[in-house]
Amino acid sequence: MNLPEWLRIGLQNKYVAVTVLALVWATFIHDLGLLFVVRESLTLSEAKQELAEVEARNEALRQKQATLLSDPQALERFARERYFMRRNNEEVYRIVD
């Protein structure tokens, strides 16, 4: 078998052979290898991004809630737009596209 010189020397030295085997094992074969770590890192970064988006939406909702609780006119407008509430002797028409 014609192997390159560096490979033949590496395979003859047991320490080099064991080190190469351990690196291959840790990188590709083992369940918690390098590929698994990279994949999980990408999943974690996506989850962190989604968490940031959800926290931003929650903060916007908290601000809207604070506005509705502190301003009666804003609360009335919200109730009229969202729940179609009306005053006495008032008719509301809903136009649907």
PyMOL commands that set and color helices and strands:
alter all, ss='L'
color gray80, all
select helices_A, chain A and resi 5-12+14-29+34-70+72-83
alter helices_A, ss='H'
color red, helices_A
deselect
rebuild
show_as cartoon
